[in-house]
Amino acid sequence: MQTSFAFRRRIGRLLAALMLCGALAAGAVVPSALAQSAAPAAEAAADFKTKLPQWQNALERAANRIAGGDLANTEYETLRADLAKIQHEVREAGAAASAARDTAQRMLDALGPPPAQGAPPEEAGIAAERKRLSQTIGEAEGRAKQTELIVTRADILLRTAADQRMTQLTEQIVRRGPVPLLPATWAALPEQTAYVQERIGRAFGIVMGDDEWRGRLYGLGALAAILFLVAWPVRRVLLRRYGHRDLEERPSYRQRVVAMAVEALARCLVPLVPTLVLSGALVGLLRDAADAGPLTALVVGVSGGLTAYFLVTGVARATLAPDHPSWQLANLDPESARRLVRRVPLVMIGLALAGTGIALSEGMFTPPELRSITGFGTMGLIAVSLLFLYPDHLWLAAPPPDAEETDDCGCPEPTPTAGIDVTLPPPAATPAVAEAEDVPPVRPRVVGLRLRLLIGAVALASLVASGAGYLVGAIYASKLMLTTLIIGGVLLVARGVLRELLCVLLERGSGQVAEVRDIVIATDRGRRMLGQAGRTVIDGLLLTVAAFFLLPLTGMTLSEMKGLADGFLSGVTVGGVRIAPGDIMSALMVLGVVVAVTRFIQRQLDERILGRVNMDDGVRNSIRMGVGYLGTTMAVLMSVGTLGLDLSSLAMIASALSVGIGFGLQNVVSNFISGLIMLVERPVKVGDWVVVNGLEGTVRRISVRATEIQTFQRASVIIPNSEFISKAVVNWTLKDKTTRIEIKVRVTYDTDARQVYALLLRIGYGHAQVLRNPEPIVMFRDFGPSGPEFELRCFVANTEHIIPVRNELRMRILEQFREQGIQMPFDQQTVHMPKVEAMLEVLLAERRAQTGVPELQVVADGGGKVVPLADTLANTLNDRGPRTAT
C-alpha cells in the first residue's frame, strides 16, 4: 500500500509539472501566433496607405482628361484600360480588407464579451489584445469603405467617358460640312488636290527611293505569287472533286451543302490568302516608315475592297450555282440566278472602289472640300452599283420541286396527321393552258423585295445626305448597311454548313465520332434534344460573331465590348439574389458534363464489367440505376454550387417546406422510397414475370417512382412502386424459373381410371421440354358431378415455355383420348318444378271440360311417337332436344 501510494504521488507530481510546462508554452506561443496573424494585416494596411494616393491621383488625371473632351480612339482605350486596372487593384485591396476585418472579428469574439460595468477588470494582456483587435476592425472597415468609394468613382468616370464618346460620335454624324454642289466648294478643289497628290507622291518616293524598301516589296510580291501558285491547284482539285458537277438526279440537301461549302472555300479562301498576307505584311512594314500614312491608307483600302469582292462573288457563285441549277441552295429561278451572278461582280467592283475611296479619304486626312466632293461621288457610286441589283427579274423564285424536299438536317418533313387539312393548292397554270382556258397566268413570286427596298432607301438617303453636306452620317449609314449585308450573307452560309455538320455528327452510324456520340447520348430522343441545343448554340455563336464585327461600326470600342460582355455574364442582383448568365451557362455546362460522364460510366460498367460477369439482369439493372442516381445527384449539387447558391439557405427552405411536401407529395415520396427499396431488396427485377392487382406481364423498367410492365398483349402498364411494397405480388421468376404446369381432365364414370392414369403419365413423359426431375405425376383429384377428375402435373425449366408446353400437352391429350375412345362428359343438371307441372295439368283439364277440344299433341323428331302436350311441357324442362308441334 505504501509503495502504491508513493508511486501515485510521483505520477501526480509529474503530471503537474507537465501541465505547468504546457501552460508556459501556450503563454509563449499565443502571443507569437497573435503577432504572426497581426503581421499580414499590418503589411496590407501599409500597402493600402501607399497605393491610395496613387489611385486618387490617377482618378484626378482621368477626370481632368475627360473634362477636356475630344477623346481620340487611342486615348479613350488607354483611359478605359487604366481605370479598369485601378478598379481591379482596388477590389483586391477591398477583399483583403474585408478578410482582415472578418479575421479580427472572429478573434475578438473568441476573447468573449468585455467585463460588465462594476465587474472586476480583465487581465492587462487580454484588454490590450481586445483594444488592438477593435482598432484593426475599425481600420479594415475604413479601408473597405474607401475602396468602395474609389470603385464607384472609377465607374462614374468610365460612364462619363462613354457618354462623352457617344455624344462626340453623334455630333460628328450630324455635323454639316461643305456642300459638294456649291461653287465655293469646287473653287478650293485644285489646291487641295495638289496637296493630296504631293503627299501621295512623297510617300511613294520615300518607299520606292530606298533600295531596302524596294527589296522588301519585291520579296512580298514573290511571296504572294508563291502562295497563289500553291493555292491555285488546290482550288482546281477542290472544285473538280467536291464542287458542282453534272448528275443524273437532283442531289440531296446534304450534297448541295457540302458542294456549296467547298465552292465557297475554293473561290474565296484561295484568292484571299495571298491578298491578306501581302496587305498585312505591307501595313506592318509601312508602320515604321515616316510620312507613309497615305500609302498605308491606300493598302488598307485596296485590300479591303479586294477582300469584299472575292468574298461576296465567291459565296454568291457557290450558293446560286449558275452553271448547275440542280445544286442551287438559294431557291431562285435558274435564269434569274445566272443573271444575278453576272451582275454581282460589277456591283462589287463599284462597291470596292467606293470603299477604297472612303478609306483613302479617312486615312489621308483629306481637306474638307475635297473630301466632300469625293464622298458625294462615292455615295453616288454606291447607289448606282446597288441599282444593278434592284430589277425584279433577278429575284424570281424557282417553281416548287416535284420531289419531296428536306429540311436543314437532311431529314424528311413530318407527314401531316389526321385532322389537318393537307389539300394541296392547284398547280399553277402554264401560259398555254391559261390562254386555252381563259385563266390569267400566275405571276412568278419575287423574293427579297422588302430588303431591296430598304437597301435602296438607305443608299438614296446616304446620297442625299452627302449632297447636303452630312458626309459623315452618309458614310456611317453606308458602312453599317454594306457590312451588315456582307457579314449576314457569309454567316447565313456558315450557319447552313455548321448545322449540316451537326446533323452528320448525329446521324453517323460508325466510326470514332459515332462511338463518342453513343457514349454521351445513346437514345433517339437524346439525339434530337442535342440537335436542338446544338442549333441554338450555333445561332448564338454566329450572332456573337456578327456583333463583334458590327458593334465597332456603332462607335463601340473593343474595351467597351469586353465590358459589356463581362457585365452581361456577371448578371444583375434582384432582391438579394444575383442572376448571372455566365454562372447559369457554367452550371448547365457542369451539369451536362457530369451527366455525360455518368452515362459513360454506366455504359462502361454495364458492357465491360457487369456484362462479362455471370450476374443476374436485375442486379445489373440495380447497379446501373444506382450509379445513374448518384451521378445525377452529384451533377445537380455541383451545378447548384457553380451557380453560387447558398446550400444552407436551400436547406432552410427545404425544412420549411417539408411539412407541405409531406402532406401534398406523400404519394410521390412513398413511391420514391418504395423504388429505392425495390432497387436494394430486388423483390422484382427487370425481366421478371409478375402479377400485380390482376395485371400480368414482364417487368421492363424500374424507376424511382413507378415500374413499367409490358403485358402479353404488348401493352405498357405503369404501376406505382408502392403497389409492389404494400400489396401481394406474384413473381414467377424471382428465385427459380422452374415452373409447374397443371392440366385438369374429366372423363365419364364408365372409363377405366387406370387407363386414364397411364395415358396422362405417358403424355407428360413424352414432351421434350417437360423435366424428368421433378418427374411428371398424375393426381386423381375428386369424384366430380359428371365424372372422375384427374390432373396432370409436370415441370418446365423456364417460365417462358409455360404457354406453348401447356398448349401442346392439351392437344396431345385430346388426340390420345379420341384414339382410345375416352369421352369427356359435359356438365348435366336436372331441374324439377312440381308446382308448374300441376298448374299446367289443371289448366288443360279445365279447357277440355269446357270446350271439348281434343288434347293437343306433339310428335317427337326421332321416332314419330305422339304424346300429349301436358307430358311434353313437363319433360321439356329436363330434355334439351328440339320438338316439332303438330
Disulfide bonds with the S-S distance in Angstrom:
Cys409-Cys503 2.21
